């Protein structure tokens, strides 16, 4: 199971909001971490020092697939690579 993480800078971040909106639209589940929250200092260190980003949002799909900024193309690519459709069973079989 892929766990997508969005590192944001709070509700005032327009690109963060748009990123979450597109992820919701394509049915991609994600965890959000607000980098402005003092309790998320370790995450802020990871994003800035280990990944090297200085702007939000930062989207991390796994250890090797991450990006910064509003990238609907990348979001749709990730959604297409996994099955985001709800499962259903046919009544006849």
Buried (B, 14 or more C-beta within 10 A) or exposed (E): EBEBBBBBBEEEBEBBBBBBEBBEEEEBEBEBBBBEEEEBEEBBEBBBEEBEBEEBBBBBBEEEBBBBBBBBEBBBEBBEEBEBEEEEEEEEE
